[in-house]
Amino acid sequence: MNDLPIDQGTRVTLNFALKFDSGEVIDSTFEKAPATLEIGDENLPENFEAYLMGLKAGDRKSFQVPPEKGFGQHNPSNVQTFKRHEFSADMVLEPGVMISFADARQSELPGVVSRVEGDQVDVDFNHPLAGRTLTFEVEIIDVEPVATAH
């Protein structure tokens, strides 16, 4: 085991779990193979990478992540109202159904139906974890320098 701290330019092998306050697991690698990522490669949101900085192989930590450092606060202006006829007739529209929209750049934008009333369908484009305080548990298995191409 080495003593290299996690920083820009390191490759990290770790187990992690993301949980709700209730302890319900959202995502975890503890029961599977560990994840390997390079700091800055956007595999982990930047805010979550910030929690890893300075940790070393063998460290095991648990962090409370407030919404501001996680997936942001729930933003009411990210809830849009559509008319029923704007969706295909055979589409099931009920709260909790996820629908993919194309945004202006034609990239995929997922939205979740939050309310259906008469001809109105409210779709929430906030991240599903927005507004939630999360627990981020990590176990650092290995930290190594990223080989730079010559």
PLY file of the C-alpha trace (Angstrom):
ply
format ascii 1.0
element vertex 150
property float x
property float y
property float z
element edge 149
property int vertex1
property int vertex2
end_header
0.00 0.00 0.00
1.29 3.44 -0.78
0.74 6.73 0.98
-0.18 8.82 -2.04
-3.05 11.20 -1.16
-5.91 11.62 -3.63
-5.44 14.72 -5.74
-5.66 15.85 -9.37
-3.67 13.42 -11.49
-4.42 10.33 -9.41
-6.32 7.17 -10.27
-8.41 5.93 -7.39
-9.81 2.46 -6.77
-12.58 2.63 -4.21
-15.80 1.24 -2.91
-18.55 3.76 -2.41
-22.15 3.88 -1.35
-24.65 6.67 -1.78
-27.57 6.52 0.64
-30.58 8.53 1.71
-30.73 9.74 5.32
-33.03 6.78 6.00
-30.15 4.44 5.17
-31.81 3.32 1.92
-29.03 2.60 -0.61
-29.20 4.50 -3.91
-25.99 3.10 -5.38
-23.17 1.00 -3.95
-20.11 -0.93 -5.09
-19.48 -2.59 -1.72
-21.20 -5.82 -2.80
-19.71 -5.66 -6.30
-16.34 -4.91 -7.84
-14.76 -1.64 -6.69
-14.87 1.38 -8.99
-11.77 2.92 -10.52
-11.75 6.52 -11.65
-9.36 9.32 -12.38
-9.84 12.52 -10.44
-11.23 15.06 -12.91
-12.60 12.50 -15.41
-16.19 13.42 -14.47
-17.09 9.86 -13.45
-17.88 11.39 -10.08
-19.48 14.82 -9.81
-16.85 17.41 -8.85
-18.50 18.01 -5.48
-18.15 14.34 -4.59
-14.52 14.31 -5.76
-13.87 17.16 -3.34
-14.71 14.84 -0.43
-12.05 12.38 -1.60
-9.18 14.87 -1.77
-6.37 14.00 0.61
-7.67 10.53 1.46
-5.25 7.62 1.14
-5.45 3.87 0.50
-7.01 2.19 3.51
-9.12 5.20 4.53
-12.79 4.60 5.16
-15.04 7.62 5.62
-18.66 8.60 5.62
-19.79 12.11 4.64
-23.14 13.89 4.98
-23.67 15.64 1.66
-26.13 18.56 1.78
-28.15 19.30 -1.39
-25.88 22.27 -2.28
-22.90 19.89 -2.50
-24.87 17.01 -3.98
-27.39 17.46 -6.75
-28.59 20.97 -5.91
-31.78 22.24 -4.37
-35.08 21.37 -5.97
-35.80 24.20 -8.41
-39.52 24.87 -9.02
-38.76 26.47 -12.39
-37.45 23.08 -13.56
-41.01 21.76 -13.41
-42.71 22.28 -16.78
-46.36 21.89 -17.69
-47.29 20.20 -20.97
-50.63 19.46 -22.62
-51.70 15.82 -22.82
-51.85 15.95 -26.64
-48.13 16.83 -26.79
-47.37 13.20 -25.88
-48.10 10.16 -28.01
-51.57 8.79 -27.32
-50.33 5.39 -26.13
-47.85 6.85 -23.62
-48.58 6.03 -19.99
-48.60 9.32 -18.10
-48.71 8.98 -14.35
-46.60 10.35 -11.49
-43.20 8.69 -11.31
-42.95 7.81 -15.01
-39.65 8.93 -16.52
-39.72 10.44 -19.99
-36.76 11.37 -22.15
-36.90 14.69 -23.98
-34.42 16.13 -26.44
-33.15 19.53 -25.37
-32.12 22.35 -27.70
-28.75 20.68 -28.33
-30.47 17.36 -29.04
-28.98 15.77 -25.98
-31.22 13.67 -23.81
-32.99 15.34 -20.93
-34.84 13.02 -18.55
-37.95 14.29 -16.80
-40.26 12.61 -14.32
-44.02 13.09 -14.46
-44.94 14.74 -11.16
-48.64 15.45 -11.68
-51.37 14.68 -14.20
-54.56 16.69 -13.97
-57.10 16.86 -16.77
-55.22 17.93 -19.89
-52.16 19.11 -17.93
-49.06 17.05 -17.33
-46.36 18.42 -15.01
-42.87 17.11 -15.71
-40.05 17.62 -13.22
-36.61 18.07 -14.80
-34.78 18.40 -11.48
-32.24 15.67 -10.74
-34.13 12.93 -8.85
-31.77 13.47 -5.90
-32.12 17.27 -5.87
-33.02 18.70 -2.49
-31.95 15.55 -0.64
-29.23 15.22 1.98
-27.21 12.14 1.13
-24.68 9.94 2.89
-21.54 9.30 0.81
-19.54 6.39 2.18
-16.13 5.59 0.75
-13.44 2.99 1.27
-10.23 3.87 -0.57
-8.52 0.74 -1.86
-5.70 2.18 -3.93
-4.37 5.54 -5.10
-1.83 5.72 -7.91
-0.43 8.45 -10.11
-1.95 8.61 -13.56
0.68 7.71 -16.14
1.14 10.75 -18.32
1.56 10.21 -22.04
4.93 11.33 -23.34
0 1
1 2
2 3
3 4
4 5
5 6
6 7
7 8
8 9
9 10
10 11
11 12
12 13
13 14
14 15
15 16
16 17
17 18
18 19
19 20
20 21
21 22
22 23
23 24
24 25
25 26
26 27
27 28
28 29
29 30
30 31
31 32
32 33
33 34
34 35
35 36
36 37
37 38
38 39
39 40
40 41
41 42
42 43
43 44
44 45
45 46
46 47
47 48
48 49
49 50
50 51
51 52
52 53
53 54
54 55
55 56
56 57
57 58
58 59
59 60
60 61
61 62
62 63
63 64
64 65
65 66
66 67
67 68
68 69
69 70
70 71
71 72
72 73
73 74
74 75
75 76
76 77
77 78
78 79
79 80
80 81
81 82
82 83
83 84
84 85
85 86
86 87
87 88
88 89
89 90
90 91
91 92
92 93
93 94
94 95
95 96
96 97
97 98
98 99
99 100
100 101
101 102
102 103
103 104
104 105
105 106
106 107
107 108
108 109
109 110
110 111
111 112
112 113
113 114
114 115
115 116
116 117
117 118
118 119
119 120
120 121
121 122
122 123
123 124
124 125
125 126
126 127
127 128
128 129
129 130
130 131
131 132
132 133
133 134
134 135
135 136
136 137
137 138
138 139
139 140
140 141
141 142
142 143
143 144
144 145
145 146
146 147
147 148
148 149
